[in-house]
Amino acid sequence: MYEPDTGDAWKPIPGPPRRPADIARHFIDAASAPAAFLIVESRWGPEWGALVALLVALVVAALRRHRGEPLVVVTVSTSIVALHSVSAIAFGEGRAFYFPELVINAAGLVACVGSLLIGQPITETVCRRVRVEPASTAGDPAARRRHRRLTAAWAVLWTTHLVPLGYLYAIDSVVGLTLLSALFTKPTMLAMVALTAVVVRRALRPRPAMPGAPPNQDAVTAASPDRSAAHRKDPS
């Protein structure tokens, strides 16, 4: 996965964690704040649970920054916990800690379905915004088909999150919501992010030509969009 640098070279974009130790560390980081909320909320109420969860999230953010993780990633993760905490305090009930998660999943489902209906898959837009896919593939029918499938897969994922979240929220099961969030919704979302990046990256990888076949100029151009300009002859 690459993003353009200020020069002609391309530099890699950090990908998702691959080592088991990194995956375990990310899982612990993501589950720390909800676990703290569950423990404190059961004894002292949702307000104290929300405050302790936010404090734990800030400590985890400091540790992640110390490990060298990008500031924007750490900031977004901490902001999500803060949003959950504010929701619990505003509603005054434990299950409200997961109300933002319901909203996020519902918004994701609406965005995916809506983008498919208008013929503009949202994964295509997002992948170009974060530079997972180069702008040179714009208008490519193969890229559009690929992102239709990816966007449909995301819509299915949001649905599988919403159904159990909605049920557990309706029966006011804070324990169930915590376990579902930590063991299912967050891991599957991270896995889907990784899968999306892998699918796009492999599609952009130049395929070896058959013996005697002309080179695939479209694949070469998509893999290195600035290369053709670099080899043009100076008319002077």
Backbone as a ProteinNet text record, in pm:
[ID]
protein_1_A
[PRIMARY]
MYEPDTGDAWKPIPGPPRRPADIARHFIDAASAPAAFLIVESRWGPEWGALVALLVALVVAALRRHRGEPLVVVTVSTSIVALHSVSAIAFGEGRAFYFPELVINAAGLVACVGSLLIGQPITETVCRRVRVEPASTAGDPAARRRHRRLTAAWAVLWTTHLVPLGYLYAIDSVVGLTLLSALFTKPTMLAMVALTAVVVRRALRPRPAMPGAPPNQDAVTAASPDRSAAHRKDPS
[TERTIARY]
85.8	0	90.2	62.4	155.4	82	152.7	100.9	208.3	171.5	270.5	346	476	560	571.6	651.9	668.5	748.2	829.1	906	838.6	922.5	867.8	850.8	915.1	909.3	776.5	743.3	622.5	663.5	596.8	632	515.5	543.1	434.9	349.4	219.7	127.9	126.9	136.1	133.6	7.1	23	-90.7	-137.3	-236.5	-287.7	-184.9	-194	-97.1	-103.8	12.7	18.2	68.5	160.5	213.7	109.7	106.9	10.3	21.6	144.6	162.3	98.9	112.1	51.6	-100.4	-155	-299.7	-354.5	-284.4	-327.6	-322.2	-217.6	-204.3	-317	-351	-460.8	-593.9	-611.7	-735.7	-748.6	-638.2	-639.9	-666.4	-602.5	-623.4	-770	-832.1	-970.3	-1068.4	-1035.2	-1128.4	-1111.8	-1003.4	-975	-1082.4	-1117.1	-1215	-1353.5	-1408.5	-1538.9	-1538.5	-1428.5	-1421.1	-1423.2	-1349	-1348.8	-1487.7	-1556.1	-1691.7	-1784.3	-1775.9	-1864.2	-1843.1	-1718	-1686.6	-1735.2	-1703.9	-1739	-1888.4	-1949.7	-2092.9	-2178.2	-2136.6	-2215.9	-2218	-2119.6	-2111.5	-2150.8	-2108.2	-2128.5	-2210.4	-2263.8	-2351	-2282.1	-2360.8	-2305.7	-2217.4	-2247.1	-2166	-2021.9	-2003.4	-1867.9	-1803.6	-1882.1	-1827.7	-1777.1	-1851.3	-1809.9	-1682.2	-1670.9	-1550.5	-1427.2	-1443.2	-1329.8	-1291.4	-1389.4	-1359.9	-1281.9	-1319.6	-1248.1	-1105.4	-1088.4	-954.6	-867.3	-924.6	-850.4	-814.2	-906.6	-879.9	-765	-756.5	-646.8	-513.1	-513.7	-390	-346.3	-442	-411	-359	-418.1	-372.5	-227.5	-192.8	-54.3	42.2	1.8	86.5	101.6	-6.2	0.2	87.5	80	167.6	312.7	336.7	473.4	526.8	437.2	479.2	498.3	464.6	487	369.3	249.7	133.5	94.8	37.1	3	-91.2	-68.5	-149.6	-295.8	-322.3	-461.3	-537.5	-471.1	-537	-568.7	-472	-491.7	-599.9	-600.8	-699.7	-840.9	-857.4	-989.5	-1039.4	-951.3	-991.4	-1034.6	-957.4	-990.9	-1119.4	-1138.3	-1259.8	-1384.3	-1372.3	-1487.3	-1526.1	-1425.4	-1454.5	-1517	-1465.3	-1522	-1668.3	-1699	-1838.2	-1927.2	-1877.2	-1952.1	-1975.9	-1873.5	-1885.2	-1986.2	-1981.3	-2077.2	-2219.6	-2237.2	-2370.6	-2422.3	-2335.3	-2378.4	-2416.3	-2338.4	-2367.5	-2495.6	-2513.6	-2630.7	-2760.1	-2759.7	-2879.8	-2896.7	-2786.3	-2793.7	-2821.7	-2785.2	-2804	-2687	-2658.8	-2541.3	-2543.7	-2657.5	-2663.3	-2636.5	-2658.3	-2636.6	-2489.9	-2399.8	-2258	-2238.6	-2328.1	-2316.5	-2413.4	-2485.8	-2575	-2499.1	-2381.5	-2306.3	-2266.6	-2242.7	-2207.7	-2325	-2445.5	-2564.1	-2575.4	-2552.4	-2563	-2457.6	-2332.8	-2224.6	-2255.4	-2302.2	-2333.8	-2452.5	-2552.8	-2668.3	-2626.9	-2543.1	-2495.9	-2411.9	-2327.1	-2247.3	-2332.8	-2438.9	-2528.8	-2600.2	-2650.1	-2720.1	-2624.8	-2502.2	-2404.8	-2371.8	-2353.5	-2320.2	-2435.3	-2554.4	-2670.4	-2701	-2695	-2722.9	-2622.6	-2494.8	-2392.8	-2408.1	-2452.6	-2476.5	-2596.2	-2698.6	-2817.5	-2789.5	-2697.6	-2666.1	-2548.3	-2494.4	-2386.9	-2250.6	-2229.7	-2100.3	-2058	-2001.1	-1966.1	-1878.3	-1917.1	-1847.9	-1705.2	-1678.1	-1540.9	-1444.9	-1492.7	-1407.5	-1366.7	-1462.1	-1433.2	-1338.5	-1365.5	-1283.3	-1141.2	-1128.3	-994.4	-910.4	-972.7	-896.1	-862.4	-952.8	-926.7	-807.9	-798.5	-688.6	-569.7	-576.1	-465.3	-431.6	-531	-511.4	-514.2	-596.9	-608.3	-577.5	-493.4	-455.9	-570.8	-564.8	-670	-670.9	-564	-556	-658.5	-716.3	-816.2	-957.3	-972	-1104.4	-1162.3	-1285	-1349.6	-1319.1	-1235.1	-1202.2	-1319.1	-1380.4	-1493.8	-1458	-1335	-1293.5	-1288.3	-1237.7	-1232.5	-1372.6	-1463.7	-1601.2	-1667.6	-1648.1	-1705.5	-1646.4	-1515.9	-1448.9	-1507	-1530.8	-1581.1	-1730.3	-1802.9	-1942.1	-1946.6	-1859.2	-1855.4	-1808.6	-1706.6	-1656.3	-1760.8	-1828.7	-1932.1	-2047.9	-2084.7	-2190.1	-2147.2	-2018.7	-1968.1	-1972.5	-1939.6	-1948.6	-2093.5	-2187.8	-2329.4	-2373.9	-2328.2	-2360.1	-2299.5	-2176.1	-2110.9	-2187.6	-2226.8	-2303	-2432.3	-2496.3	-2621.4	-2599.8	-2492.4	-2464.4	-2428.6	-2383.2	-2358	-2488.3	-2569.6	-2688.9	-2791.3	-2810.6	-2915.7	-2889.1	-2772.4	-2751	-2735.2	-2674.6	-2662.1	-2799.9	-2888.5	-3023.4	-3099.4	-3083.6	-3153.6	-3102.2	-2968.7	-2911.8	-2940.4	-2945.3	-2979.8	-3124.8	-3211.6	-3353.6	-3379.1	-3303.5	-3325	-3235.3	-3161.5	-3079.7	-2972.1	-2899.7	-2792.8	-2657.4	-2607.9	-2479.1	-2366.1	-2376.2	-2274	-2270.9	-2388.9	-2394.9	-2341.1	-2373.8	-2324.3	-2172.5	-2118.3	-1973.3	-1902.9	-1954	-1892.5	-1906.1	-2022	-2043.2	-1950.1	-1937.1	-1850.4	-1704.5	-1659.6	-1518	-1481.3	-1573.8	-1539.8	-1587.9	-1681.1	-1734.9	-1728.8	-1794.9	-1807.4	-1673.3	-1593.4	-1463.8	-1366.9	-1349.9	-1259	-1301.9	-1432	-1474.9	-1460.2	-1476.2	-1456.8	-1310.4	-1218.4	-1075.7	-1038.9	-1096.7	-1069.6	-1120.4	-1235.7	-1290.5	-1206.3	-1153.7	-1062.6	-940	-883	-765.9	-799.9	-916.1	-956.1	-973.9	-1035	-1053.8	-920.1	-823.6	-691.7	-621.7	-633.6	-567.9	-629.3	-762.4	-829.3	-786	-784.3	-745.6	-598.9	-513.4	-370.1	-339.5	-403.1	-378.2	-430.6	-541.1	-596.1	-504.7	-430.3	-341.4	-205.5	-177.4	-46.8	-35.7	70.5	84.7	94.7	20.1	23.5	128.9	201.9	302.8	237.9	296.2	241	275.3	186.3	211.1	321.7	400.9	508.4	455.1	515.2	475.9	361.7	300.9	188	239.4	174	217.6	196.6	275.4	259.9	127.4	74.3	-51.8	-24.7	-48.3	-16.3	-105.4	-231.7	-321.6	-272.1	-225.2	-176	-50.6	38.3	162	131.3	36.5	1.1	-63.6	-152.9	-219.7	-121.6	-20.4	76.4	171.2	206.4	298.9	255.1	156.9	95.8	190.1	300.6	392	505.3	511.8	626.1	626.7	508.2	504.9	552.1	516.1	559.7	707.7	766.6	909	993	939.1	1017.6	985.8	904.6	876.6	1001	1017.1	1132.6	1106	1209.2	1201	1193.2	1085.7	1072.7	1184.6	1251.2	1360.4	1486.1
-117.2	0	123.3	219.3	328.8	460.6	566.2	701	788.4	890.5	972.7	1058.6	1070.7	1157.3	1290.3	1379.6	1509.7	1498.5	1394.2	1372.6	1271.8	1204.1	1105.3	969.1	946.9	816.3	797.9	672.7	638.4	568.8	599.3	540.4	457.4	351.7	264.4	329.8	297.4	339	229.9	265.4	161	77.7	-54.4	-144.8	-191.9	-278.6	-330.6	-421.9	-442.8	-528.8	-672.1	-735.9	-872.5	-971.6	-931	-1024.5	-1052.8	-1176	-1208.4	-1116	-1076.9	-987.5	-851.7	-801.2	-671.9	-681.1	-790.9	-808.5	-817.2	-892	-903.9	-768.9	-691.6	-559.8	-467	-469.4	-385.8	-430.3	-558.7	-609.5	-563.3	-571.3	-527.9	-378.4	-301	-156.3	-122.7	-192	-161.5	-204.7	-312.1	-364.8	-301.3	-227.5	-174.4	-78.6	21.1	121.1	60.1	-21.8	-84	-174.1	-247.5	-333.9	-250.6	-139.7	-51.3	6.1	44.4	97	-6.7	-130.7	-236.2	-261.2	-265.9	-294.7	-182.3	-58.1	56.2	83.9	71.8	101	9	-115.4	-210.7	-176.8	-98.9	-65.4	78.7	171	313.1	389.4	321.6	388.8	429.1	465.5	494.7	618.6	719.2	841.3	813.6	744	709.3	610.8	518.4	424.9	495.9	596.7	672.1	750.2	811.7	888.8	798.8	683.8	591.3	536.5	506.3	457.6	561.1	687.8	793.9	807.5	795.7	802.8	687.9	568.4	452.9	474.3	530.3	556.1	654.9	754.9	852.1	786.5	697.4	625.8	536.5	465.4	379.3	462.9	580.6	667.5	710.3	743.2	781.9	666.5	545	428.1	401	417.2	393.3	496.2	619.7	722.1	693.3	642.3	605.9	492.5	405.3	296.5	344.4	469.1	525.1	516.3	488.8	482.5	622.5	634.8	766.4	844.5	973.8	1059.7	1058.1	1058.8	1064.5	938.4	821.3	695.5	695.7	738.5	742.6	843.5	957	1060.7	1013	946.5	897.4	792.7	700	596	656	753.3	817.4	899.2	963.7	1043.8	956	834.9	743.1	703.1	673.7	640.7	760.6	880.3	1001.2	1018.5	989.2	998.7	899.3	777.5	677.6	725.2	783.1	829.5	942	1036.8	1147.7	1095.4	994.5	937	873.7	799.4	735.4	839.5	946.8	1052.2	1126.3	1154	1230	1152.7	1022.4	940.9	888.6	881.9	835.5	687.6	607	462.6	391.4	271.2	199.4	162.2	118.7	75.9	191.1	314.2	429.7	446.9	379.6	383	328.4	240.5	178	235.9	342.1	407.4	462.1	527.2	572.5	459.7	340.9	227.8	188.8	196.1	171.8	275.5	401.5	509	493	460.9	445.8	332.5	219.3	106.4	136.9	204.4	240.9	338.6	436.7	532.7	463.8	368.3	295	215.7	151.4	74.6	164.7	278	371.5	424.4	457.4	510	406.4	281.3	175.9	150.4	131.3	102.6	221.6	341.3	460	478.5	454.9	471.2	367	245.8	143.2	181	239.5	276	386.1	477	585.4	549.4	428.2	383.8	439.3	485.3	539	469	347.8	272.3	353.9	358	444.4	397.9	268.4	222.5	279.4	303.3	361.4	502.8	580.2	716.8	719.7	634.4	632.4	586	480.7	429.5	533.2	615.4	720.2	833.9	863.4	969.2	933.8	808.7	767	713.3	725.5	689.8	541.5	458.9	316	281.7	353.3	331.7	462.1	457.7	581.6	638	767.5	833.8	789.8	725.7	683.1	575.1	508.1	403.5	460.9	592	653.5	624.7	579.7	545.9	406.6	332.4	195.7	103.3	35.2	-53.4	-163.9	-217.1	-323.2	-271.3	-148.7	-89	-65.1	-21.9	2.4	-127.8	-235.5	-364.5	-413.2	-395.2	-437.4	-365	-236.9	-159.8	-181.2	-220.4	-259.4	-380.4	-478	-597.2	-562.7	-478.2	-439.9	-362.1	-269.9	-191.6	-281	-377.7	-472.1	-555.2	-594.7	-670.5	-586.1	-458.7	-369.9	-355.8	-349.4	-339	-462.4	-579.4	-701.7	-697.4	-647.2	-639.2	-547.1	-428.7	-336.7	-402	-479.4	-545	-649	-728.5	-830	-765.7	-641.6	-569.8	-515.7	-456.8	-386.7	-479.9	-596.9	-686.9	-727.6	-784.2	-821.1	-700.3	-591.8	-471.5	-416.6	-410.5	-360.3	-446.8	-578.1	-668.5	-651.5	-652.6	-640.1	-502.6	-400.6	-266.5	-263.1	-330.5	-330.3	-401.2	-507.2	-580.5	-526.1	-417.7	-348.5	-440.6	-511.7	-600.6	-533.4	-466.4	-397.7	-499.1	-610.8	-715.3	-771.4	-799.5	-851.3	-752.6	-624.7	-522.2	-510.5	-518.6	-509.3	-626.3	-747.2	-865.7	-864.1	-824.7	-820.4	-719.3	-603	-499.3	-542.1	-602.1	-637.7	-761.1	-858.7	-986.6	-1001.6	-914	-932.1	-806	-699.3	-584.1	-518.8	-491.2	-426	-517.3	-645.3	-731.6	-750.5	-768.6	-789.1	-661.9	-545.3	-421.1	-404	-433.2	-425.5	-525.9	-645.4	-746.5	-701.1	-633.4	-586.7	-473.8	-388.3	-283.2	-345.9	-447	-515.2	-585.1	-650.9	-720.4	-623.1	-509.3	-408.2	-363	-335.5	-292.3	-400.2	-524.9	-635.6	-654	-649.1	-667.4	-558.4	-433.9	-323.7	-335.5	-367.7	-377.5	-487.5	-601.9	-712.5	-681.3	-609.6	-574.3	-478.5	-396	-299.2	-358	-476.5	-537	-580.2	-539	-578.3	-729.6	-784.9	-928.2	-960.2	-1071.1	-1107	-1140.2	-1086.5	-1108.3	-1247.1	-1301.7	-1431.2	-1417	-1523.5	-1515.3	-1474.7	-1369.8	-1322	-1223.6	-1200.4	-1107	-966.9	-864.6	-726.5	-689.4	-597.4	-557.6	-489.4	-510.9	-449.7	-306.6	-213.6	-74.2	-16.4	-62.2	-9.7	-46.7	-171.5	-215.1	-139.5	-117.8	-44.4	97.3	160	298.6	308.7	213.1	216.6	195.4	109.6	81.1	196.5	268.4	381.7	491.6	572.7	669.3	777.1	803.2	909.5	859.3	724.9	670.9	714	717.3	752.6	894.5	985.2	1122.9	1136.7	1050.7	1061.6	1020	935.8	884.6	952.4	1056.8	1127.4	1202.5	1207.1	1277.8	1426.3	1499.1	1645	1690	1760.6	1801.1	1894	1959.4	2049.9	1970.6
0	0	0	-92.1	-106.8	-114.3	-77.1	-90	-150.8	-229.8	-295.8	-197.3	-219.4	-138.7	-210.2	-156.7	-219.8	-348.8	-362.5	-483.3	-573.2	-656	-747.4	-682.1	-566	-501	-429.3	-406.3	-331.5	-204.8	-95.5	32.6	85.8	163	209.1	315.8	313.8	420	526	655.3	758.8	748.3	749.1	738.2	874.1	878.4	1005.7	1071	1203	1271.5	1220.3	1208.5	1156.4	1259.5	1348.1	1446.3	1554	1605.9	1712	1832.8	1868	1982.8	1957.1	1833.1	1799.6	1801.4	1747.5	1746.7	1889.1	1975.1	2114.7	2184.9	2156.8	2219.4	2176.4	2048.6	1999.5	2059.4	2074.7	2134	2279.1	2354.5	2494.6	2503.3	2416.4	2415.8	2390.5	2292.8	2257	2365.4	2438.1	2538.7	2675.6	2698.6	2832.4	2882	2799.1	2842.6	2864.4	2770.9	2796.7	2920.1	2943.3	3061.8	3188.7	3187.2	3303.9	3328.1	3220.3	3234.5	3296.4	3248	3297.8	3446.5	3489.6	3629.9	3721.2	3682.9	3769	3764	3646.6	3632.6	3718	3732.5	3810.1	3959.1	4006.4	4148.6	4178.6	4092.9	4123.9	4021	3921.3	3826.3	3696.9	3594.3	3462	3456.9	3541.2	3536.6	3576.9	3688.4	3731.8	3634.3	3583.5	3484.5	3361.2	3315.7	3197.2	3222.9	3341.4	3373.3	3382.7	3446.7	3458.1	3320.6	3237.8	3102	3022.7	3036.8	2965.9	3017.7	3148.9	3206.8	3156.6	3152.2	3099.8	2953.3	2875.9	2734.1	2716.3	2803	2795.3	2828.2	2927.5	2962.1	2845.9	2786.9	2672.2	2555.7	2534.4	2426.2	2447.6	2571.5	2600.8	2574.3	2611.5	2587	2437.6	2363.3	2218.7	2149.6	2193.3	2135.8	2170.2	2291	2330.2	2242.9	2197	2108.4	1965.3	1938.3	1805.8	1711.4	1762.1	1674.4	1627.9	1506.4	1451.1	1542.2	1550.6	1637.2	1596	1465.6	1420.1	1460.5	1454.8	1493.6	1642.4	1722.6	1867.1	1903.8	1836.7	1865.4	1832.5	1717.6	1679.3	1779.4	1819.8	1915.2	2048.1	2097.1	2224.3	2213.1	2099	2079	2078.5	2023.5	2022.1	2164.3	2248.5	2388.8	2458.3	2429.9	2489.6	2449	2322.6	2275.7	2349.6	2369.9	2445.5	2589.5	2649.5	2787.4	2800	2708	2709.6	2693.9	2608	2588.4	2716.9	2787.7	2912.6	3017.7	3026.1	3124.3	3086.8	2957	2912.4	2934.8	2904.7	2920	3062.1	3136.7	3274.5	3290.4	3192.1	3201.5	3135.1	3185.1	3139.5	2992.7	2941.4	2801.8	2704.9	2750.7	2664.1	2626.6	2699.8	2664	2522.3	2478.8	2347.1	2245.1	2282.8	2186.5	2065.9	2084.3	1967	1872.6	1928.8	1842.8	1753.7	1809.1	1727.1	1615.7	1650.5	1552.3	1442.7	1480.8	1383.9	1286.1	1339	1251.5	1160.5	1213.7	1130.9	1021.1	1056.1	956.3	849.6	891.6	794.7	698	750.7	665	565.2	612.6	524	416.5	455.2	358.9	252	292.7	196.1	100.3	155	70.2	-20.7	35.9	-45	-157.9	-129.9	-233.5	-344.1	-308.2	-409.7	-497.1	-436.5	-512.1	-613.8	-581.3	-675.5	-765.8	-750.4	-838.2	-805.7	-682.2	-640	-510.8	-520.6	-398.8	-304.6	-179	-85.1	-56.9	-70	-45.6	-149.3	-270	-373.1	-333.7	-285.1	-242.9	-123.6	-24.7	96	64.5	-17	-49.3	-122	-204.6	-272	-176.3	-84.7	12.6	101.5	143	231.7	152.7	18.6	-70.2	-69.3	-45	-62.1	-210.7	-286.2	-429.6	-502.2	-605.7	-675.5	-756.8	-781.7	-858.6	-1003.6	-1049.8	-1189.7	-1224.8	-1123.6	-1150.7	-1161.7	-1150.1	-1161.7	-1299.6	-1303.6	-1429.6	-1480.6	-1408.9	-1449.4	-1413	-1510.2	-1478.7	-1380.5	-1390	-1297.6	-1155	-1136.2	-1002.6	-949.5	-1034.9	-991.1	-947.4	-1024.9	-986	-853.8	-839.5	-715.6	-595.5	-607.9	-494.3	-471.7	-572.9	-548.2	-455.7	-483.7	-398.6	-257.3	-247.1	-114.6	-35.7	-101.3	-32.9	10.8	-72.2	-33.9	86.8	89.9	204.5	331.8	320.5	436.4	483	388.4	425.9	504.1	461.5	535	675.1	684.9	815.8	910.2	861.7	946.8	994.5	906.7	943.4	1052.9	1039.1	1141.6	1274.9	1273.7	1398.4	1456.7	1370.6	1418.4	1483.3	1425.5	1476	1621.8	1655.5	1796.7	1887.7	1837.5	1920.6	1956.8	1857.6	1882.6	1982	1969.7	2061.5	2204.6	2222.1	2356.4	2416.2	2331.5	2380.8	2427.8	2353	2389.1	2521.1	2550	2675.9	2788	2759.5	2860.1	2920.4	2832.7	2878.3	2856.4	2960.5	2949.2	2934.6	3006.8	2995.8	2853.6	2798.6	2662.8	2560.8	2577.1	2485.6	2492.5	2614	2630.2	2563.9	2587.3	2527.7	2376	2326.3	2182	2116.7	2179.8	2123.4	2122	2233.1	2244.5	2163.2	2156.1	2094.8	1950.4	1907.9	1773.2	1687.5	1731.5	1641.6	1610.1	1712.5	1686.6	1611	1651	1573.9	1428.5	1404.3	1266.5	1183.7	1246.9	1174.2	1134.8	1228	1195.8	1086.6	1094.6	992.6	856.1	854.1	726.9	669.3	754.5	707.5	642.1	708.8	654.2	522.8	517.4	396.3	279.8	306.6	202.1	145.9	235.4	190.6	109.1	152	80.9	-57.6	-67.7	-197.2	-294.8	-249.8	-338.1	-376	-280.7	-307.2	-409	-393.6	-486.8	-625.9	-633.5	-764.5	-839	-764.8	-828.1	-861.9	-809.5	-833.8	-979.2	-1051.9	-1193.1	-1206.9	-1301.6	-1326.3	-1431.2	-1414.9	-1514.3	-1648	-1755.3	-1888.1	-1939	-2021.7	-2084.7	-2187.6	-2211.1	-2310.4	-2447	-2503.4	-2635.3	-2633.7	-2516.3	-2507.8	-2481.4	-2536.3	-2511.2	-2366.5	-2311.3	-2170.6	-2146.1	-2025.2	-1985	-1941.3	-2034.3	-2005.5	-1896.3	-1888.7	-1784.9	-1646.4	-1628.1	-1497.7	-1460.2	-1561.1	-1532.9	-1491.8	-1562.7	-1530.4	-1394.4	-1356.6	-1226.1	-1113.8	-1134.4	-1028.7	-1005.9	-1111.6	-1097.9	-1191.9	-1151.7	-1242	-1288.9	-1218.7	-1257.5	-1345.2	-1368.1	-1438.8	-1583.6	-1649.4	-1788.8	-1811.2	-1715.4	-1728.4	-1709.1	-1623.4	-1595.2	-1713.8	-1804.9	-1917	-2047.4	-2045.4	-2168.6	-2216.6	-2348	-2403.1	-2402.3	-2375	-2377.4	-2523	-2562.4	-2703.2	-2749	-2654.3	-2694.2	-2724.4
[MASK]
++++++++++++++++++++++++++++++++++++++++++++++++++++++++++++++++++++++++++++++++++++++++++++++++++++++++++++++++++++++++++++++++++++++++++++++++++++++++++++++++++++++++++++++++++++++++++++++++++++++++++++++++++++++++++++++++++++++++++++

